[in-house]
Amino acid sequence: MSTSPSGGVSVSAQGWHWRHAGRSQWACRDLTLSIEPGERVLLLGASGSGKSTVLHGLAGLLDSGEDGDQAGQLLVDGAPPASQRSRMGMVLQNPDSQVILSRVGDDVAFGMENFAVERPAIWPRVRRALTAVGLDLPLSRNTSALSGGQQQRLALAGVLAMDPGLILLDEPTANLDPAGVIEVRDAVAAAAAATGATVVVVEHRTAVWLPVVDRVVVLGDGGHVVADGPPADTLERERELLRRAGVWVPGAELPALTRRHRPGATLLEAAHLSVGYRGGEGSHDLGFHVDRGSVTVVTGPNGAGKSALALTLGGLLPPRSGTLTADGAFAPTPRRRSPVAWKSRELLTRIGSVFQNPEHQFLTATVRDELALGPRALKRDEAAVAAVCDSLLERLGLAHLAEVNPYTLSGGEQRRLSVATVLATAPGLMILDEPTFGQDRNTWEELVRLLADIADEGTAVVAVTHDLDFARLLADQRVELGTWRAEAAADLSC
């Protein structure tokens, strides 16, 4: 059998409800929606409004009974989504969970092999898809050595190579550098134009996708449709509703933010520092320092070594060469000034790290217990632990999810929880890898204000990010990898 291009598929939902296992609230409630073959739809809504749930339902990835409860009807080309999997491809919110095989070429070929595409057709399509998404790597490259952004491109290449009738994309550009965002968007648009595929894309940042979609659908808090129509008309007509819902409406101004940063003592200093994973590329000869109360933003193209630098600064990955030295007052002992030599308890109160994939650091069964884990490890009394947890739950919009399993949260909610778990232990230095991933405008603003507040109170913040608005508002210093330089925030032109 061959999955040659066969045009787009139709999508319909009639009073569809979905509730994740173990949760009392419906993630999606009374969704009624119809999408015609070949339509390109941008699906918007607040963090936690059910956008990813809708995509998982359309992809046939929700098992009623095992994963949760559903009611109503959800159909792809008039049939249950699970029976139509050969006609669809999905890029998940976390691309790391979509990498299957150890070599780049094999991973892209995997979907076609599963659907019995004839062997002579597979490898030309693999190369075509990798070129389309801008992943210029040998087919034999080990997938474990890829950055998060490269994994995102790889996942999309695997989808495009199958020539699906329905392309489902869950924040497909969230981990990409600015040039990569446009490249990937254009690759999706070109594939849809060539095959007639239906496209449904979830993205918080609307501006990049508006030129290539023909319809905008907005979900409300209950996962039902609150706005639907042509992009320009819908954004203009529903501007206030969209703003309240946390949608990034193009042209909206960033919030005013006044920093009270005063240079403090240097906590960490890098000299001729080289970082990277074993067998992979990295960055070399870095020199900068991180001061108490400052915000340092790390930027650069995908694969430049940003996440490796974050892990190195956090004491979780040894430097390849050069030195990373803590100030004597910040180090646990004068003789152990390199963070990689510190014990876990010593790191807990000094350096807190938020990983690129938040679920990699969850250890408990509820959101509240996850927040309490660090303070309890520091032997703080239960009243103090409860006060810290309640404050963070409220400020980061997670109070209503306190007893929910962290693994059932949306991607944006998981990101806020991972940041909160580090804040709960009040370290002197926070290392954040893509802290604004998955956030709507409202939660983004609250997160930015929170990080500004803790920096002004004396905590140093280092953030790896592709979020240029975040960099504009917060950065005291930027470290750009690839062609490296450190520069004052006043000189930023990103």
N, C-alpha and C positions, 0 to 999 in steps of 0.2 A: 504494500500500500504506500502511496505517496501523499504527503500533505501539500500538494501544489496549491497556489493561491486560488481561493474560491469565493472571494468577496467577504463582506462583513456579515455579522450575525445580528439578530434582534435581541433585545433585552426587555423583560417586563417584570414588574413587581406589583402585586395587588394585595394591599393590606398585610405586607410581610413584617413579621416580628422576629427578633432574635434576642435570646438572653444567654449569656455565657454561663457555663456550669459553675455552681457555687455562688452566683450573684442574684440578688433579689430584683435588681433593676434591669429593664430591657435595654440592651445596647442600641437596638434599633427598634422603633415602634411605628407600626402603621405606615410603612414605606409603600407608596404608590407611585410608579414611575414607568415610562415607556421610552425606549431608545431604539431608533430605527437603524437598520443595517448601514454601515458606513459613517454614522455620526461620530463626531469627536467631542466628548463631553468632559468638561472640567468640573470635578466634584469638590465643593467647598464646604466649610463648616468649622465650628470651634473644635479645639482639641478635646477628644472624647465624645464627639457627636455621633460616632458610628460609621465614619467614612471607611476605615479599614475593614470593619465588619461587613459592610456592603460588598467591598471588593472580594473578601474571602468567600462570601456567600455566592457571588457570581462565578468565582473560580471553582466552585464545588469543593471547597476545603473545610466546610463546616458540617460536622456529623451530628445530626439531631439525635440526642440521647447520650452520646459520649461527650461531645463538646458543649452541649447546651440544649436549650429548648427553642423550637420555632413554631410559628403559626403563619397562616396566609400562604401566598404563592410567590415563588421566585423562579423565573424561567429564562433559559437561553435558547433562542430559536424554537420556542414552544415546548421545550423539554427540560427536565431537571438538570441543573448545571453539572452535576457529577457525571451525567451521561454524555456530556459534550466537551470533555476535557481535551480531546484531540484537536479541538477547534479554537483553543484559547491558550494564551500565555500570560503569566503574571510576574511582575517584578515586585518582590516583597519589600516592606518597609526596612527590614534589616537584611541587606544583601548577603551578609555572612552566613545566614541560615539557608541560603539558596545555593551556595557553592557545594558541589557534590563530589567531583572527581579531582584528582591531584594535579592534572595538567590542564592548561588553559584550553587547548584545542579540544580535548576530550570532554571538558565540561560544556562547551558550546554545542558539541555534537550529541550530547546525552539525550536531549529531548527528541531530536530527530530519530535517533536509534530506537527509542521507546515506541515511536509511532511508525516504525518500519519504513522510513524513507530509504530509497534505494542507495546503496553504498556509494556509487559514483557521483551522486548528487550532493552527498553530505559535505565533503571537504571544501568544495567551491563555495557553498553556502556559509560554512564556518568562517572562511577568510573574508567573504563579503560582509558578514555581520560584524566581525571585529573591526574591519575598516570603517564601517558606517558609524560605530560608536566611538571611534578614535582610540581603540586599545591596541597600540602598536607594540605588541610583545610576541616573542616566539611562541609557537603552538605548544612547545614543551615546557614553558615556564611553569614553575610550581605555584599553584593557586594559593598555598598557604603564605607565600611571600608577597601577596598583593595588598595594597592599602585598601581602606574602606571604599574610597572613590573608584579604584580600579575594580573592586568586587562589584560595585554598582554597574559599571560599564559591562562587565562580564555577564552579569545576570540579564541585562537588557539584550546583549548580543545573543544569548541563548534563546531568548524569546523571539527576537526578530528572525533568527535563522529558521524557525519553524513555519514562517509565513502564516501566523494564526489569523482566524477571522475575527477574534476579539482580543485586544491588547489591554491588559489591566495593569496600571502603574501606580504604586503606592509611594509617593514622594521620591520619584526616580532620580532627582538631581540634588537631593539634600546633602550628600557628601562630596559633591563635585566642586572643583574650582570654577570661577566665572566663565572661562572659555569652554570648559567641559559642559556646563549647563546648556549653552547654546548648541553645541555640537550634538549632544544627546537629544535635545528637543527636536532639532532638525532631522536627526536620524529616524525618530519616531514618525514625524510628519511625512517624510519621504516614503517610509515603509507603508504607511496607511494609504498614501496616494497611489502607490504602485499596486497594492493588493485590494484596495477597497475595504480594509479592515475597520471595524468599529473600535474606537478608542475611548476608554474611561480612565482619567488620570486624577489622582488625589494629590493636591499640592497646596501648601499654605501660602506660598508666594505666588500671587496670581499673574503678575505682569509678564513673566517669561512665557507663559503658555497661551495668553490671550490671542497672539497673532496666528495660532495654528489650531484653535478649537472653534467650533461653530455653535456651542451651547454651554451655558453655565447652570449648574444645579447646586443649590445651597441646602444643606441639612441643618435643622434646628437641634436644640439640646436633646430632644427625644429621638433623633434619628429619622425624622420625617421631613418631607420637602417643604421649605418655607419660601423658596424663590426658584424660578426656572425660566430660562429664555435666552435669546441671543446675548452674547457677552456684553457689548457696549450698552445696549438698552437695559439689561438686567443690573449691571453695575451702577448705572446712573439712577435708575428708578428705585433701586433698593439700597442706595448708598448708606443711609443711616442704619437700616436693619443689619446690613453686612458689617458695618463698623462695630455695632454692639455685639455681634456674634464673633468678633475677633478675626474677621477676614481681612487679609492684607489688600485693601482697596488701593489701586494705583493712584499716586499723587498725594496720598495722605502724608502729612508731615510726621517726622519722628518726634517723640516726646522731648520736652526740654529737660535737660539733666545737668545739674550743677555739681561738679565734683569738688570735694574739699581735700584733695590729695596733697599731702606734704611729704617730701622725700624722707624716708626712714632709713634705718640701718639695713645694710645689704644682708640678705639671708643666704643666697646662693650665688656663686660666681662660676661661670664657665670660661675655660681658657683652652684654646686649640681643641675644642671638644668635637669628637666624631661620634655619631650615633647611628644605629641601624640594627636590623635583625640579622641573625646568622644566615649567610647565603643570599641576602637581599641587598638592595641599594640603600643608601642613607645620605646623611649630610655630614660635611666635614669642616673642620677648622672654624668652629663657632666660638664666638667670644661675646659674652654679655653678662649682665648681673640682674638679679631679681631683688628688689628692695621691699621692705615692709610697707604695706599700704598701697602698693602700686598694682596696676593692671597691665600685664604684658600679653599681647596678642601675637600668636604664631600663625603665619599664613604661608601660602605657597601652593604650587601645583600638586595634583594627586601623585603619590609615590615619592614625594621629595623627602619624606622622613619625619613628618610632623608628629604622628602618633608615637613613633619611636623616640622622639625627643621628649614628648610628654611622659612616657614611661621611664625614661632615663632620669628626668628631673624628679619624678616621684619615687625614685629609689627602687624601681621594679625591673629595670633593665640595665646591665652594666655598660658603661661607655666603651666604645671600640678603642678609643685612644683619647689623649688629652685629659683634662681634669674637670671635675665638678665638685666644688668645695663649699661646705656650709660655714657660715660665720661661727666663731667659737661659742658665742652665747646661744646660737640656734642648735648646734650639734649636741647630741647626748653626752659625749665626752670629748675633750680636746684632741684625743688621739684618733677618734673615728669621725672624721668630718665629711666623708663621702656617703651620700644617702643610701647607696646600694649596700653598704655595710651595716645599716641600722636594722634592729629587730622590729618585728611587726608592731609591737606595743609602742616602741619609740617613734615609729612613723605615724601612729594613730593620732597623736597630739601635735605633730609637727607638719606633716605633709599628707593631705587627703587627695586621692585621685578619683576622678570620674572617667570611666572608660568610654570609648567610642560606642560600644554596644552595651547599653545599661544593664540588660538582663544577665550579663556575665558576672555581675557582682551582687546579685540578689541571693540571700541565703535562708530567708524565713518564709512563713506561710501567709503573713498579713503585712500590709503597708505599715501599720503602727509598729509591729515587732521589728520590721526592717529598720525603721528610724531609731528604735530604741537599742538596737544591737551594739552600736559603737559606744554610746554613753554607759551602757551596762558593763561593757568590757573594761571601761575605765573606773568601775566600782562606784559610780555616782548613785546617790539615793534615789528611790523610785519617784519621790515627789519632784525632784529636779528633772529626772528623765521625762516624766509626764508633761511637765511644763514646756520643755524643749520641743517635744513631739507635737504637742497641741499648737504651739506657735508656728512651727514650720508647716504643719498640715493646713492650717488656716491660710497662711500667707501664700502658699504655692497651689492653692485650689485643690487640695487632696483630702480635705476633712471628710467629705462624704464617701471617700473610698478607704477609710482607715482600716476596716476589717476585711478588705478585699485582698485576694492573692496578687502579689506584684506581677506575676506572669500573665494575668488576664487584663492588665491595664493597656491602654493605647500606647503607641510609641512615644507621643508627647508626654503622657502621664508618667511613663517609665523614666523618661529623661528627667523630669522634675523631681521624681522620687530619688533618683541616683544622686542628684545635686544635693538634695535635702539630707541624705544619709551622711554626706561629708560635712555639711554645715553643722550637723548635730554634735560632732566631736570638737568643733571650734579649733581646727588646726591653724598654725601660723601661716601656712601656705596651701592654697588650693590649686590643683592641676585639673583642668576641665577639657575634655576632648569633645568638641562640637556641642557645647552646652545648650544651644538654642534649637537643636534638631527637633522637628516635629511640633513646634509651638505655634499656636495661633497668635494674632497680634496682642491680645490681652495678656495671655500668659507670658509672652515674650517680654512685654513691658515690665511686668511684675518681676520676672527673673532678672532683667537688666538692672532694675532699681535695687533689688536685693543684693546683687553682686557689687553694685556701686556703694551701697551702705556698708557692707562688710569690709570693703577695701578702705573706705574712709575711716572705719574703726580700727584699722591697722593690719588686717589680714592681706597678705600678698595673693594675687590671683594671676595664674597663667592659663590662658584659654587658646586652644587650637581651634581655628574656625575658618569657614569660608563665608561667614556672615559679615558682609561689609558694613551694614548698618550697625551691628554690634561693635565692630572695630572703631567706627567713627565716633560713637558715643562714649566708649569706655577706655580706649587704649591710651596709656601713658607712654608705652613703648611698643613698637612692633618688631618682631623678629621674622623676617621673610626668608624661607628656605628655597632652595633651587639656586637662584642668584641671591645670596644672602646679604642682608644688611639689617642693622638696627637703627631706628630713626625715631625722632620725637613725634609724639602724636600730632603735633601742630603741622608736621610736614606730610601727613598722610593724604594721599589723593585717591584712595580706593573708594 
